[in-house]
């Protein structure tokens, strides 16, 4: 598969995991769902956080969790359209 | 001898209308796929967008030529109009239509190949342009080349449908198969004006299917 397309899917998978568990998305949960190495996930999360697709927060027990920003939600919506387009033309 | 037009006189105004419909749909697909490219940055999506832009340009020239003919010739359109009788502007318009259409289809073939080798694109473009420019019978070469390209594109979309069976892939595969049949129909135009009309109707059906898929993909 094309590297760029693979990357889009990884980002989608990370953001979708956060969307499905809005108040309780821990890094280990994302790691499990996205099937990435720890190092790669850390890089992706940093990039997505820097790009304001998600926000890192800490709960009362000082554990990290993630929430989607508006930009993150928009990415998920756009991804469906992009995926629909790519699939329908087999690109 | 280059046949520019075998359109039955009663069909000429529909011909112009069809040309504008094909132009609008092609440019819509081009603009939409470019917006997709901006989101995903995939090169073959950019090429897909460029290919429809060229196809749109080809229809733009066709529409301009048809309007020019329609406004200048009020009678005796029936039968064949020879390119030589249309004057330099029309000849230029027809040549640009053929050139842009073949370039558009060649780029679309390249986009569906999903190749990262840009040399393949250049070979396709050079072969397409030189075949048209060096040919003694430009229309014959055009239809031969474009039918081969459309056949390859249809093959890709049929294959895509069997890999990923759903309504959208079916619509695209059907659209390009119908478009190819319409193109083959056009080759038969010298035998009967009926083929001119049926070719345009098939092209209209193909563009309607493409537009239907376009509206489905745009839905969030």
Interface residues (C-beta under 8 A of the other chain):
Chain A: X2 X4 X5 X8 X77 X78 X80 X81 X82 X84 X85 X86 X87 X88 X89 X90 X91
Chain B: X32 X33 X36 X39 X40 X41 X42 X44 X45 X48 X111 X112 X114 X156 X157 X159 X160 X163 X164 X166 X168 X169 X171 X172 X213 X216 X217 X218 X220
